[in-house]
Amino acid sequence: MSKQELRRVEVLTEVLAGRRTTESAAGVLGVSLRQAQRLAVRYRNGGGGALIHRSRGRPASNKLGAGVRELVLELIRQNYRDFGPTFAAEMLQERHGIEVSRETLRKWMVGAGVWLSRKQRRSFHQPRLRRESLGELVQIDGSEHRWFEQRGEPCTLLVFIDDATSRLMQMRFVPSESTASYFEALDGYLKSYGYPVAFYSYKHSVFRVNKPEAKGGAGMTQFGRALAELNIEIICAKSSHAKGRVERANRTLQDRLVKELRLDNVCDLEAGNASSRRSSLASATDSLSLPQPLPICTRRLNLPANRMTDILCHREQRHVGDQLTLAYDRKQFILERNEVSEELGGRYVDLYHFSDGHLEVRSNGHVLPYRVFDKDQRVSPAAVVENKRLGHALSLIKARQDAKQLTKFQTNSEKNGYRKKGRTIAGAPSATRAAMEMWKSPKNGDSTHPHSTTAISYNDKTALQIQRRYRFAPTA
């Protein structure tokens, strides 16, 4: 018996014993007076068992047949094993004519072990031991956020965290996550701490070629190529949980750093990178990080500055045509003719695009002079932009459109020298008709007439054209 039925037995026992009225029992049980009287009669005649609901133990009127459950589960195992209950119920009704509610089907699938609930499907990430040495593994990530709130545009903060100590090694505000931005942050890190053994990042297109059919690059991105030349490994995490230290650091920075930048009234990238609050945040994280291990697994820089500049830049190979031309970034570059460039027709050259914007064309280490044939293409292929870089890409496109000079469309008449003089006032004679009237009816002493001896201005060529067109001679 349920708790409600046991409660009814207690109250009705008091009613039959004369210790409670039927009206009082109806109020306690929450039923009407007539229902309380019926329950009392049923309890007097049949005892406590008579108060049990009469539908208990009976099959439901809409219960499916015994073989339907086995048939449905067999169809799901064969055809819809990876389908969810809702989608599977729709397919069963559409393709097999079997109508089963999604919740009934969910119970059947869970009971048969075909479907796991969201809680059961949750994956557990085992904790990973820290690395033993400072600089052995550095986690890197970019956090897109409104760091300057409403005082400035949204931007991205690049964060470098040491895996062994959780120390904040490098922070840099950039417009978006790009290869050039990571090159700048990497340059600052290498100058401050030297070479680490490896960087630990996520599967961003800056670090990893996500398309197997990509052409060029030998399976490496520009950032991967630079790290390979510096003898630094790049490891990509399969999930964000694997690099939890830098993810938690981003969450902390989105709270504390935003407030500190507000106190300093920092509104742009330059002020944010130059803010002294970065050092205070670094010292705060140092106090919360683990003590530095004894071994330090880093190597100092031993490259000249120009060599580091050549490594941390965008490099591509471009084919030189027979006319000593090559294409890059929707522009055409024409190599100046000399002893070296004349032999490059049909070959490949190296193009260096540095962070400051200037380009160099090199062949076997020799810099080749060139000039740019800057003819902007009217139709360009659609650019593939990742979600994190969409805002920055739109701002660059808008700036380019605003700076571009729109060429005015000219008709053939305008190209031949025709210029519009405006509409003629209604009722006023045109210039040609006025000239004809002057020729036909001259007035003596009129100084404005073309044949007057006192005329101040006259174009003989125009007069001859009027005579030939309208075939009349001036009156004497």
N, C-alpha and C positions, 0 to 999 in steps of 0.2 A: 504494500500500500504506500501511496505517496504521503508527503507531509500534510497536504491539504485534506486528504481522506482521513488521516489519523486525527487531525484537528476536528473534523466533523464528528467522528466517533466520540471524542471527549465532550463536545458541546451537546450532542444529542443524548448522551448518557445522562447529563445533568437535567435535560428537558424531561426525559422519561422518569427520572427520580423525583421530579417536582421541585428541583432547586433553581430552575431557570424557566422563564416563559418562552413561548415560541417566538414572540416578537423580539425578545432580547437575543435569542439564538440567530434569528435572521440578520440582525444588525452585526453580530459578531462574525458570522460566516460570510457576510457580504452578499446575501441572496435576498430574494423577495420573500414575503410572508408565505405566499402560496408554495413556493419552492421549499421553504423550511418545513412546512407541514408535510409535503410529499416525502422529503428525506426522513422525517421522523417516523412516518408510517412504514417506509421501506426498511428502516433500521429496526423497528419493533417486530416486523415479520421475518426478516432474513438475517438479522445480525449485522456485524461489521462488513462481511463479504458483500452484502447487498449495496453498499455505498460505493463499491468500485465501479468505474465507468464501464458501461456495457459494451463499448466498442473495443475494449482492450483485448488483445489476442486475436482479433479478427483481421483478415487481410484487407488492405485498402481497396476501395472500389476501382481506383485507377491504377492498380498495381499491374506491372508488366508480367508477361508470362515467364515461367521458370527458365525456358530456353533462350529468352531474349538476351539476358545478361551474358551468357556464354557466347552467343553469336556475336554480340557487339564487341566483346573483348577479343575474340578471335579476329574480327575484321580490323580492329585497332592494331593488334600485334602484327598483322600482315601488311597493312597499307598506311596506317596513321600512327606509327609508333612515336614519332617525334612531334605529333600534333598536340596542342593544348586542348583541354576539355571543351571550350567554347567552339573552336574551329573544328574539332572532331565531330561535335554534335551537328554542326552545320553540314559537314560533308556526309555524315550518315543519313541525314534527311534528304539531301540533294541527290546523292548517288545511289543510295540503297533503299530509300523510302522508309527508314526506321526513325521514328520521332522519339527522342530521349532528351529530357531536360539536361542542361549543362551541369547542374549541381548533382543530379543523380549519376550522370556519367563521370563526374569528378570523383564521387565516392567509390564507384566501381573501379576506376583506374587507379586510385590510391590504394584500395584494398588489394588489387591484383599486382601492385608494384610497378605498374606501367608509367605512372606519373608521380613526380615528386613535387611537394609543395615548395614555395619560394624559400622557406626556412630550411627545408631539407637540402635544397640545391645550393645553399650558400657555401662558397668556397672558403676554406680556412688558410690563412697565410702564416706559415711558421716563421717565427723570429729568426733573423740571421745574425750571426756573431759579427761584431765589429772587426774591421781590419786592425792589425797590430801596430802599424806604423803611420806616423803623420805623413801625408802626401802619397800614400800608397794608392788610395782610391778617393776621388773627389766627385761628389754628386753635383750635377748642374741641372738647372731648370729655369724656365721663364714664367713669371706670374703676371698675367694681364689684369690690370685693376685700375680704378680711378684713384691713383696715388695722391693726386693733388686735389681730389674732390671736385668741386665746381670751379675751382680757381684756374684750372688748366685742362688740357685734353687728356684722355686716357692714354696710358703708355704701358710698357712692360718693364719689369725689374728682373734682370738676370742675376741669379744667386748661385754662388759656389760654396758648398759645404763639405768639410773634411769628414770622411766616413769614420775615422778612428776616434776623433774627439768631438764631433758635432760642432766644430768651430766655424763661424762665418768667415770665410776667406775672402770673398769678393762680392761686391754688389755694384750694379751699373744700370742706370735708367736708359732705356732705348725706345725708339718709336714702336718697334715690333720685333718679334723673334725672326731674325734673318741671319744669313751667313756672315754678312758684314758686321752685324751687331755682336755676334759671338766672336768674331775675329778681334774686335776691339777689347772685349772683356778678357779674352784669352791672352792678349798681349799684356794687359795690366797684371793678370795673375802671374804670368811667367816672369815678368820683371820683379815682382814682389817676392815670390816663393820658389821660383825655379820650376823644373820639369817634374810633374807627378808621374806615377807609373801608368795610371789609367783614369779616364773620366767615365762616370756612370750617368747616363741620360735616358730619356724615354725615346720612343720610336718616331721622332720628328724627322721630317724630310731634310733638315739641316744635317743630321747625323747619319742618316741611313737612307739608302735608295729603296723606296717603297714599291717601285715598279720594276719587276724583273725584266720587262721589255725595254727599259730605258736605254737610249743609245749614248755611247760615249761615257767617259769617266771611269772606265775599267771597274765598274761596280762600286765606286766610291764617290761620295759627295765632295764638294770643295773643302768642307771642314775636315772630313776624313782624310783627304789627300794631304792637307796641311799637318794633321797629327801624325800621319805616317812618315812624313819628312822629318818631323821632330822626334820620332821614335816614341810616340805616346799612343797607347791603345784607347779605343773608344768602345764601351760596352753599353748595349741598349737593354733597358729593363722591359720585361714582358707586361708588367702592370705598374700602376702608380704606387701600390703598396710596397713594392720592392725598394723604392727609393723614398721611404717614408720620412727620413730625416730632413731632406730638403722640402718635402711637402709640408711637414709640420712647421718648418722655418717660414715658409711662405704664409701660412695661416697666422703665425705670430706677427710677421712683418705687416700684414694687411691690417692688423689692429694697432700695433704700437707705432710703426713707422708713419702711418697716415696721420696720427695725432701729433707726432713730433714735427712733421713737415708743416702741419697747420700752425703750430706754435711759432715756427720760424718763418711763416708766410712764404714758403717755397711754392712757386707756381709753374716752373718749367723744368726741362730735362737738365739744362746746364746748371741751374741753381741746385737741383736735386743731387747731381753728381758731385758738386763742389761743397755741399753742405757738410759742416763738421759733425752733424748728428750721426752720420754713418759710422764714424769712429766710436762714438759713444754707444751705438747699438752693437758694434763689434765687441767692445769691451764688456757690454752686458751679456752677450752670448758667451764670451770667454769665461765669465764667472759661473755660468750655468753648464759649461761643457766639462767633459772629463779631463783629468790631468793629462798632460802631454806624455805619451809613451817615450821611453828612452830612445829607441831607434827612430831616425828621421829618414824616410825613404824619398828623398828628392835629389835632383841634380841641378846645379847652377847653370845659368846661361853661358854658353861659350860660342855664340854666333855673333858676327858683326851686325850692326843695325840695318844695313842695306839688305843683308841676307834674310833677316827676319821679316823685312818689308816684302821681299819677293815671295816668301812662304805664305804670309797672312794676307793674301789677295785672291781675287777671282782670276783663275787661269783657264784658258780654253785653247784648243787647236782649231785653226781656221784654214780652209782651203783657199789658195791663191789661184785666181783664174789666169787665163792667157793674157789678159789686159792688165795684169798686176793689180787686181782688185779683190777685196774680200769683204764679207758682210758680217755685221755684228750690231745687235741692239737696234734693228730697223734702220741702220745707216750703212753706207758704203764707204769703205776706206780705199784710197788709191795710193799705192806705194810709189815713192819717188824713184825714178830710174837711176841706178848706180851699178857698180860692178857686182854687188851682192844680190840686189833685188832682181836683176835681169835673169838670173838663173832660177828664180823661185816659181816660175809659171808652172802650174799643175802640182805644186808641192804644198805641204802644210807648214804653217808658222805658228808660233806661240803668241797669244794675246794676253797681256797682263792688265787687269782692271783694278787699280789700287783704291784704297778706302777714301782718298781725297778726291776721287773722280777722274783723274787723268789716266790715259791709256798708253800702253807701249806695245809695239809689235816687234817681236824678237825672232831671230833665226840663228840657232846655234850660239845663243848668248849675245849676239850682236843686235843692237837697237836699230830698227829701220825707220827712216823718216817717212812720213805719210801726210796726206791731207784728206779731209773728210768731205765727201759729197753728201751733204745733209739734205736729202730729199725725203721728207716724211711720207710714209706710205698712207694712202687714203683708206686702205682696208688692211687691218691687221688681224692675225689669228686671236681667238678668244684666249685670254690669260687664265691659267689655273692658279687660283689663290686659295690658300688654306684659311680656315675660319679665324685663326688667331691673327692673321695678317690682313684681314679684310678691311678693317677700319683704316689702317695706314695706307693700304693700296688705294682706297677710295679718295683719301686726302691728296695723294700724289696725282691721281688722275684729274681731280678737280683743279689742282694748281696748274697742271699742264694744259688743260683746256682753257683756263683763264689767261694764261700767258701766250697762247697760240693766236697769231694774227689771222683773222678770218678774211679770205680773199673775196672781194666784191664781185658778184656775177655781172658780166657785161653782155649785152646783146650785140649782134653783128653791126647794127647801126651805130651803137655807141663806140664799138671798136674802130669804125671808119671815121669817127670824128663828130657824129651827130650829138647835139646837146639839146635837151628839152628846154624850152623857153616859157613854159607855163601855158595855161589855157587862155584863149582870147575872150575878152569881155563881150557878152552878148550885145549885138547891134553895132559893135565897133568894127571898122574895116581892117583887114589884115595888112601886113606890111607891103606885100606885093600889090594889093589893090590900091593902097594909098599912093604907091609910086606911080601906078598907071594913071591915076587921076591927075597927079602932078604933071605928067608928060602931056596929057591930052588938053588940059585947060590951064595953061600958064597965065600968070598975072604979071602985068608990067610993074616993074619996081619991086617985085617980090624977091628979097635977098636970099630966101631959103630955097628958091627953085634951082634945080641943077644947072639950067642954061642962063641963069642970071649972071650978069657981069660982076655982081657983088656977092656971089655964093661963097660961103665960108668953108664948106666941106662937100666933097663929091667923089664918088668912086666910079671911074669910067668903066671899069670892068663890070660892075653891077648893072650899069645902064645898058651896056651892050647885051648882057644876058637877058634883060627884060625885053629889049627890042626883038631879039631873035626868038624868044619863047612865044611872045604874044603877037609878033609880026605887025608891028605898027611903027610909024615914024613920028617923031615929035613934031607937033605943029609949030609953024614959024611964028 
